[in-house]
Amino acid sequence: MSKSRLTISFLMIHFLAFIHISLPGFSDRNTICYRAPAWKSFKFKYTYDDKVNFKPPKLMLETDFITLQDKAVFKGEVVRKYVISEYASGCEDQIEFFQFGAGKRYGKNFNSYGFYTFSFGDFIVEHFMIKSSNGNTEANIVGAEARGSMNVRIGTLCNPWYRKPLPWNMDIPDLAGLTEGKAYRITFMNYLTSNSPIHFLPLNGVSLKVPEYAVVDLILVDEQGTAIENVPAIKDLVKIDIIDSTTSTLSAAKLLYSRAFETRNIRVKISDHGGEVRAETIYSLSTKSIDRSGVTKQFQLNGFVATPVTSAAELKTQGMDDKFVRFLQTVSTHGTCIENGSKAFVIKRKVDDEVVYVESRKSYNFTEVKNVWYLSRFGAEKTEKCGFLVNI
């Protein structure tokens, strides 16, 4: 792991949850058992946020471990990579984290850190950081993305935890080719709903090999195919299956965009877990869109209704929330406020001079246990004191 990534990982401690209570937004119906093949294989339960549309059956898990003595590295970094798969027979409630000897009884100030990163290709599903304690303990932890939760048992050993992974392939199969009247459907993990109307058809003469799970990028680009600055792109893990395109009764999904972007396009890329682009196309936002990018269009994307936004009142009627697909210019300002002794920030969505949607994130604080930046709304009267992101 690079120094810059390690630095970022240490900063992620501020996103760690050590909460000995039931977590809001996480229920048993979204729990999955994962198994990691190793010389000493291990299994653990993982709970996804209720807003997630599906539970990925296979992911990459990277574990990084480092031990410090008085802030200096005592034991070098240990990195392990596993292909984890759903284990239908069920498993233990916990994942185990063994720390190096820490605390007064060992006579030295040792601290061990464990970083758990769940990913599919270049999409980070979740990232956790676990810090050693002075004794054995258990904790429910929520990741930095607030998409996943695990129960962790922390135990003390004389050496860091090593579990050498066995060589394993992701082995994500490709779907069969389409027959007459069929289409490939895309279900986003974190956008829209589990009943996705988004589907695509290869253009005439184009043969596609489409995996069952993939990473999709949606990027707002100009007529030359260059990404527009200050407009967040959408990257998500998706599930792809085959549906009957002629009998679908699902309502189309709105794709919101600022009216100023009506001559722009969305570049759509579908990549497998190895990073290979399997298919791409250009999706025009309106009849005024101009495309001189030279991107080869391999499929036609259907199921979206590109919806321009011109006023605050218009955006309010869309009922926008975090699961909407939207391309609105974003300006960042940084800062924090304190709410009930915990850090917090606010995200405001603006059109013109009117705020149309507000969400807030603040930390839980139970005694010495904190979950920083976990989603939790608080009163609107506090929002003026926080740093925020503004969409215009």
Secondary structure as GFF3:
##gff-version 3
##sequence-region A 1 392
A	DSSP	alpha_helix	3	11	.	.	.	ID=ss1
A	DSSP	three_ten_helix	12	15	.	.	.	ID=ss2
A	DSSP	beta_strand	26	36	.	.	.	ID=ss3
A	DSSP	beta_strand	42	49	.	.	.	ID=ss4
A	DSSP	beta_strand	58	69	.	.	.	ID=ss5
A	DSSP	beta_strand	72	86	.	.	.	ID=ss6
A	DSSP	beta_strand	94	100	.	.	.	ID=ss7
A	DSSP	three_ten_helix	104	106	.	.	.	ID=ss8
A	DSSP	beta_strand	110	120	.	.	.	ID=ss9
A	DSSP	beta_strand	123	131	.	.	.	ID=ss10
A	DSSP	beta_strand	137	142	.	.	.	ID=ss11
A	DSSP	beta_strand	148	157	.	.	.	ID=ss12
A	DSSP	beta_strand	182	188	.	.	.	ID=ss13
A	DSSP	beta_strand	199	202	.	.	.	ID=ss14
A	DSSP	beta_strand	213	221	.	.	.	ID=ss15
A	DSSP	beta_strand	234	244	.	.	.	ID=ss16
A	DSSP	beta_strand	253	258	.	.	.	ID=ss17
A	DSSP	three_ten_helix	259	261	.	.	.	ID=ss18
A	DSSP	beta_strand	265	271	.	.	.	ID=ss19
A	DSSP	beta_strand	277	284	.	.	.	ID=ss20
A	DSSP	beta_strand	299	302	.	.	.	ID=ss21
A	DSSP	beta_strand	304	309	.	.	.	ID=ss22
A	DSSP	alpha_helix	312	316	.	.	.	ID=ss23
A	DSSP	beta_strand	325	327	.	.	.	ID=ss24
A	DSSP	beta_strand	330	332	.	.	.	ID=ss25
A	DSSP	beta_strand	337	339	.	.	.	ID=ss26
A	DSSP	beta_strand	342	351	.	.	.	ID=ss27
A	DSSP	beta_strand	354	366	.	.	.	ID=ss28
A	DSSP	beta_strand	369	375	.	.	.	ID=ss29
A	DSSP	three_ten_helix	380	385	.	.	.	ID=ss30
A	DSSP	beta_strand	389	391	.	.	.	ID=ss31
###
